[in-house]
Amino acid sequence: MFASIAKAAALTALIAVGANTATPSNAEAGNVSFGVYFGTPGYGPGPYWGPAPRPHRGICKPRSAVNKAWRMGVKNPRISSRNRSRVIVRGWRYGHKTKVVFANRRYCPVIAYR
């Protein structure tokens, strides 16, 4: 009978010691915090929950090519051809037909100007 009482007392003491170490002290209880995030999860500073955004594919948009040709002095610029490697814009300059060839990359770098 003494053995069963001793086992029960030891088990109770073990549970009490374990529960006492698991409870936070006053200093640790003050560190509890939470955060509110605005916006789409996965973007902006902080933890990223969603998939990362894909890298921007560098292409020369037709409107960008026409605007760039117009800033270069080509009057009435129009896209005449476009494929995966280049964009060709035709127009007029100083009363003569002209052609500007842009690479189909970001920022539309000029390849040829005739």
N, C-alpha and C positions, 0 to 999 in steps of 0.2 A: 504494500500500500504506500509505503514511504517512497518507493521508486516512482510510482505514477505521479505522486504529488511533486516530487523533485523534477520530473520531466516537464510537467505542466508549468512549474515555476520558471524553469530554465527557458522554455519556449516563450512564455510571456515576457521575460526579461529581454530575450533576443528581439522580439517584435518591438518592444518599447524603445530599445536602443536604435534599431533600424529606423523607426518612425521619427525619432528625435534627430537623427542625422539627415533625414530626407527633407525636413522642413527648413525653409530658408530663414536666415537671420534677418534682422531689421535692415541692415545695410544692403543685403541682396534683394529684399522685397522692393526697395526703391528703384531698382534698375529695370522693372517691368515696363515695357513700352510697346506701342503699336504705331502703325503708319497708315496713312491714307494717300493713295496715289490717284492722280487724275490723268486721263488720256488712255490711249490704247496700250494694253499690256505688251511688253516686248520691245518698246521703243522708248528712247530717252534715257536719262541717267538712272542708275539704280539697278536693281535685279531685273534680269531679262527672263520673262516667262514664255514668250512665244518664239517662233523660229526667227532667226536673224534675217534681215532684209537681203534680197539678192543683190549682187553687185550690178551697177548700172552698165548696161550694154552700150558701148560707144557707137552710136549711129549718127549720121548727118541727116537731120530732118529736112524735108524738102523746103519748108518755110524758112529754116535757118540758112540754107544754101541760097535761096532767092534773095533774102535780106542782105546777106553778105555780098552777093554779086552787085546788088543795087548800091551798097555803100562803096563798092569799088568803082562805081561810075558807069555800070552797065544799065542802059535804059531799057525798059520793058523786059525785064528778065523772066525767062520761062524755063521750066525743067524740060529738057529734050530727051534725056535718057537717064535711067537709074538702074544700077545692078548692085550686087553685094560688095563690090570693091570701090565703086565711084559714082558720083552724081555729076551730070553734065548740064550746065545752064547756058542757054543761048540768049542773045539780045543784041542791042545796038550800042556802039560807042563811037563818037565823033563821026556819025553818019555811015559807019561801016559795020557789017555783021561781026560779032565777036562771040567767043566761046570761052567759058571758064569751067575747068574740070576740078572738082573737089573730091578728096578721098572720103569714102563712106565711113568716117570715124568721128568721134566726138570733136566738137568745135569746127568741123568741116575744114580741114587744112587744104590749101590750094596746091594742086598738082601741076596744072598747066593753065596758062592765060594767053589766049591768042586774039 
